[in-house]
Amino acid sequence: MSTLELKKEIHSLVDKIEDEERLSMLYDVVVTLNSQTGSLWETLTVDEQEELRESIEESRDPKNWIPHEQVREEYKKWLSR
């Protein structure tokens, strides 16, 4: 996909999100990525970059998703600090 096609696809996906909490989380991710353009990625080894690419690909499959409340419950001890 070209850069323009990717941007259009991202916009289309974002437009479909109705949940304010998810939009806020996505906003935070985009702001963080935008402020660190290239710097973080360049510090990773080739193996780390590949692992991250695989993780991103796996995260696109809904069967791999974990509800936010389930994660909060499982990690409650760290969240309460």
N, CA and C atoms as an extended XYZ file, in Angstrom:
243
Properties=species:S:1:pos:R:3:atomname:S:1:resname:S:1:resid:I:1 pbc="F F F"
N         0.836       -1.175        0.000 N   MET     1
C         0.000        0.000        0.000 CA  MET     1
C         0.886        1.244        0.000 C   MET     1
N         0.446        2.237       -0.710 N   SER     2
C         1.187        3.504       -0.721 CA  SER     2
C         0.886        4.279        0.565 C   SER     2
N         1.677        5.304        0.804 N   THR     3
C         1.461        6.145        1.983 CA  THR     3
C         0.062        6.748        1.964 C   THR     3
N        -0.352        7.237        0.820 N   LEU     4
C        -1.682        7.836        0.704 CA  LEU     4
C        -2.775        6.805        0.980 C   LEU     4
N        -2.618        5.608        0.436 N   GLU     5
C        -3.608        4.552        0.673 CA  GLU     5
C        -3.656        4.169        2.152 C   GLU     5
N        -2.495        4.078        2.779 N   LEU     6
C        -2.456        3.763        4.207 CA  LEU     6
C        -3.163        4.834        5.032 C   LEU     6
N        -2.900        6.093        4.719 N   LYS     7
C        -3.550        7.184        5.446 CA  LYS     7
C        -5.066        7.120        5.284 C   LYS     7
N        -5.527        6.875        4.073 N   LYS     8
C        -6.966        6.780        3.832 CA  LYS     8
C        -7.574        5.621        4.610 C   LYS     8
N        -6.873        4.489        4.638 N   GLU     9
C        -7.366        3.318        5.362 CA  GLU     9
C        -7.414        3.584        6.861 C   GLU     9
N        -6.382        4.240        7.379 N   ILE    10
C        -6.357        4.585        8.799 CA  ILE    10
C        -7.509        5.525        9.133 C   ILE    10
N        -7.720        6.527        8.307 N   HIS    11
C        -8.827        7.462        8.542 CA  HIS    11
C       -10.166        6.715        8.540 C   HIS    11
N       -10.312        5.797        7.606 N   SER    12
C       -11.553        5.025        7.513 CA  SER    12
C       -11.772        4.194        8.778 C   SER    12
N       -10.713        3.563        9.251 N   LEU    13
C       -10.832        2.753       10.468 CA  LEU    13
C       -11.158        3.612       11.678 C   LEU    13
N       -10.513        4.746       11.799 N   VAL    14
C       -10.754        5.647       12.927 CA  VAL    14
C       -12.194        6.149       12.895 C   VAL    14
N       -12.688        6.459       11.725 N   ASP    15
C       -14.056        6.950       11.597 CA  ASP    15
C       -15.087        5.939       12.090 C   ASP    15
N       -14.735        4.670       12.107 N   LYS    16
C       -15.662        3.622       12.539 CA  LYS    16
C       -15.660        3.419       14.053 C   LYS    16
N       -14.687        3.978       14.754 N   ILE    17
C       -14.602        3.800       16.204 CA  ILE    17
C       -15.574        4.758       16.879 C   ILE    17
N       -16.474        4.206       17.682 N   GLU    18
C       -17.458        5.015       18.393 CA  GLU    18
C       -17.123        5.147       19.875 C   GLU    18
N       -16.324        4.245       20.392 N   ASP    19
C       -15.998        4.227       21.812 CA  ASP    19
C       -14.974        5.316       22.134 C   ASP    19
N       -15.369        6.252       22.998 N   GLU    20
C       -14.505        7.390       23.326 CA  GLU    20
C       -13.202        6.946       23.995 C   GLU    20
N       -13.269        5.923       24.831 N   GLU    21
C       -12.063        5.442       25.514 CA  GLU    21
C       -11.047        4.890       24.506 C   GLU    21
N       -11.537        4.132       23.540 N   ARG    22
C       -10.631        3.592       22.512 CA  ARG    22
C       -10.052        4.715       21.653 C   ARG    22
N       -10.874        5.691       21.333 N   LEU    23
C       -10.369        6.824       20.554 CA  LEU    23
C        -9.294        7.580       21.326 C   LEU    23
N        -9.510        7.746       22.600 N   SER    24
C        -8.529        8.427       23.439 CA  SER    24
C        -7.217        7.649       23.494 C   SER    24
N        -7.307        6.335       23.635 N   MET    25
C        -6.111        5.505       23.656 CA  MET    25
C        -5.373        5.591       22.324 C   MET    25
N        -6.115        5.540       21.237 N   LEU    26
C        -5.509        5.644       19.913 CA  LEU    26
C        -4.845        7.000       19.734 C   LEU    26
N        -5.501        8.039       20.202 N   TYR    27
C        -4.937        9.385       20.127 CA  TYR    27
C        -3.591        9.440       20.852 C   TYR    27
N        -3.549        8.883       22.061 N   ASP    28
C        -2.305        8.871       22.831 CA  ASP    28
C        -1.189        8.134       22.098 C   ASP    28
N        -1.530        7.015       21.475 N   VAL    29
C        -0.535        6.245       20.721 CA  VAL    29
C        -0.009        7.067       19.549 C   VAL    29
N        -0.905        7.683       18.807 N   VAL    30
C        -0.501        8.461       17.633 CA  VAL    30
C         0.351        9.661       18.047 C   VAL    30
N        -0.040       10.347       19.110 N   VAL    31
C         0.749       11.486       19.593 CA  VAL    31
C         2.147       11.023       19.986 C   VAL    31
N         2.222        9.915       20.697 N   THR    32
C         3.522        9.385       21.117 CA  THR    32
C         4.378        9.006       19.912 C   THR    32
N         3.782        8.292       18.972 N   LEU    33
C         4.529        7.892       17.773 CA  LEU    33
C         4.986        9.107       16.979 C   LEU    33
N         4.127       10.084       16.893 N   ASN    34
C         4.433       11.283       16.120 CA  ASN    34
C         5.569       12.085       16.760 C   ASN    34
N         5.641       12.079       18.074 N   SER    35
C         6.679       12.853       18.758 CA  SER    35
C         8.023       12.135       18.756 C   SER    35
N         8.010       10.838       18.476 N   GLN    36
C         9.243       10.056       18.502 CA  GLN    36
C         9.612        9.544       17.118 C   GLN    36
N         9.131       10.182       16.094 N   THR    37
C         9.304        9.705       14.731 CA  THR    37
C        10.724        9.219       14.484 C   THR    37
N        10.841        7.933       14.287 N   GLY    38
C        12.108        7.333       13.921 CA  GLY    38
C        13.054        7.062       15.068 C   GLY    38
N        13.088        7.880       16.076 N   SER    39
C        14.112        7.752       17.108 CA  SER    39
C        14.024        6.418       17.856 C   SER    39
N        12.849        6.025       18.282 N   LEU    40
C        12.702        4.779       19.016 CA  LEU    40
C        12.951        3.577       18.103 C   LEU    40
N        12.360        3.600       16.940 N   TRP    41
C        12.497        2.492       15.984 CA  TRP    41
C        13.969        2.235       15.654 C   TRP    41
N        14.704        3.287       15.471 N   GLU    42
C        16.106        3.156       15.092 CA  GLU    42
C        16.965        2.559       16.199 C   GLU    42
N        16.495        2.597       17.429 N   THR    43
C        17.266        2.016       18.531 CA  THR    43
C        17.054        0.510       18.646 C   THR    43
N        16.046       -0.018       17.950 N   LEU    44
C        15.743       -1.441       18.021 CA  LEU    44
C        16.644       -2.245       17.095 C   LEU    44
N        16.944       -3.483       17.507 N   THR    45
C        17.686       -4.382       16.630 CA  THR    45
C        16.744       -4.869       15.535 C   THR    45
N        17.288       -5.486       14.516 N   VAL    46
C        16.473       -6.036       13.430 CA  VAL    46
C        15.508       -7.080       13.983 C   VAL    46
N        15.982       -7.917       14.914 N   ASP    47
C        15.117       -8.928       15.526 CA  ASP    47
C        13.975       -8.281       16.316 C   ASP    47
N        14.269       -7.216       17.054 N   GLU    48
C        13.239       -6.519       17.811 CA  GLU    48
C        12.219       -5.865       16.881 C   GLU    48
N        12.686       -5.295       15.788 N   GLN    49
C        11.774       -4.689       14.817 CA  GLN    49
C        10.852       -5.751       14.216 C   GLN    49
N        11.408       -6.906       13.886 N   GLU    50
C        10.606       -7.978       13.314 CA  GLU    50
C         9.586       -8.496       14.324 C   GLU    50
N        10.004       -8.636       15.571 N   GLU    51
C         9.099       -9.075       16.632 CA  GLU    51
C         7.946       -8.088       16.800 C   GLU    51
N         8.265       -6.812       16.745 N   LEU    52
C         7.233       -5.786       16.864 CA  LEU    52
C         6.273       -5.840       15.677 C   LEU    52
N         6.806       -6.015       14.485 N   ARG    53
C         5.935       -6.149       13.295 CA  ARG    53
C         4.991       -7.338       13.449 C   ARG    53
N         5.513       -8.471       13.927 N   GLU    54
C         4.683       -9.665       14.129 CA  GLU    54
C         3.604       -9.401       15.176 C   GLU    54
N         3.985       -8.719       16.243 N   SER    55
C         3.016       -8.404       17.302 CA  SER    55
C         1.891       -7.518       16.778 C   SER    55
N         2.253       -6.546       15.979 N   ILE    56
C         1.243       -5.653       15.401 CA  ILE    56
C         0.307       -6.449       14.504 C   ILE    56
N         0.869       -7.339       13.695 N   GLU    57
C         0.046       -8.161       12.805 CA  GLU    57
C        -0.901       -9.050       13.615 C   GLU    57
N        -0.402       -9.666       14.678 N   GLU    58
C        -1.244      -10.511       15.538 CA  GLU    58
C        -2.346       -9.701       16.203 C   GLU    58
N        -2.063       -8.454       16.531 N   SER    59
C        -3.053       -7.628       17.231 CA  SER    59
C        -4.223       -7.246       16.332 C   SER    59
N        -4.089       -7.443       15.051 N   ARG    60
C        -5.192       -7.117       14.131 CA  ARG    60
C        -6.293       -8.163       14.149 C   ARG    60
N        -6.007       -9.330       14.698 N   ASP    61
C        -6.977      -10.414       14.736 CA  ASP    61
C        -7.782      -10.335       16.041 C   ASP    61
N        -9.094      -10.111       15.957 N   PRO    62
C        -9.918       -9.967       17.169 CA  PRO    62
C        -9.828      -11.144       18.141 C   PRO    62
N        -9.492      -12.337       17.650 N   LYS    63
C        -9.405      -13.479       18.569 CA  LYS    63
C        -8.248      -13.318       19.556 C   LYS    63
N        -7.315      -12.422       19.269 N   ASN    64
C        -6.182      -12.173       20.161 CA  ASN    64
C        -6.432      -11.024       21.134 C   ASN    64
N        -7.570      -10.395       21.046 N   TRP    65
C        -7.877       -9.244       21.897 CA  TRP    65
C        -8.289       -9.709       23.286 C   TRP    65
N        -7.949       -8.905       24.276 N   ILE    66
C        -8.358       -9.156       25.656 CA  ILE    66
C        -9.121       -7.914       26.114 C   ILE    66
N       -10.323       -8.097       26.643 N   PRO    67
C       -11.097       -6.940       27.095 CA  PRO    67
C       -10.336       -6.144       28.150 C   PRO    67
N       -10.473       -4.840       28.086 N   HIS    68
C        -9.773       -3.939       28.989 CA  HIS    68
C       -10.046       -4.280       30.452 C   HIS    68
N       -11.298       -4.553       30.779 N   GLU    69
C       -11.659       -4.870       32.162 CA  GLU    69
C       -10.972       -6.145       32.643 C   GLU    69
N       -10.814       -7.114       31.767 N   GLN    70
C       -10.131       -8.353       32.146 CA  GLN    70
C        -8.659       -8.075       32.464 C   GLN    70
N        -8.029       -7.247       31.665 N   VAL    71
C        -6.634       -6.885       31.904 CA  VAL    71
C        -6.515       -6.117       33.222 C   VAL    71
N        -7.412       -5.168       33.436 N   ARG    72
C        -7.389       -4.396       34.687 CA  ARG    72
C        -7.525       -5.322       35.892 C   ARG    72
N        -8.400       -6.307       35.802 N   GLU    73
C        -8.608       -7.233       36.915 CA  GLU    73
C        -7.362       -8.082       37.150 C   GLU    73
N        -6.755       -8.573       36.081 N   GLU    74
C        -5.580       -9.426       36.205 CA  GLU    74
C        -4.371       -8.665       36.757 C   GLU    74
N        -4.289       -7.384       36.489 N   TYR    75
C        -3.121       -6.603       36.900 CA  TYR    75
C        -3.484       -5.542       37.939 C   TYR    75
N        -4.533       -5.806       38.674 N   LYS    76
C        -5.018       -4.855       39.670 CA  LYS    76
C        -3.938       -4.461       40.677 C   LYS    76
N        -3.105       -5.413       41.081 N   LYS    77
C        -2.091       -5.118       42.089 CA  LYS    77
C        -1.098       -4.057       41.604 C   LYS    77
N        -0.795       -4.031       40.296 N   TRP    78
C         0.127       -3.021       39.780 CA  TRP    78
C        -0.598       -1.695       39.527 C   TRP    78
N        -1.845       -1.768       39.183 N   LEU    79
C        -2.601       -0.551       38.900 CA  LEU    79
C        -2.924        0.228       40.166 C   LEU    79
N        -2.900       -0.419       41.303 N   SER    80
C        -3.268        0.259       42.555 CA  SER    80
C        -2.078        0.997       43.192 C   SER    80
N        -0.915        0.834       42.641 N   ARG    81
C         0.278        1.491       43.213 CA  ARG    81
C         0.302        2.963       42.907 C   ARG    81
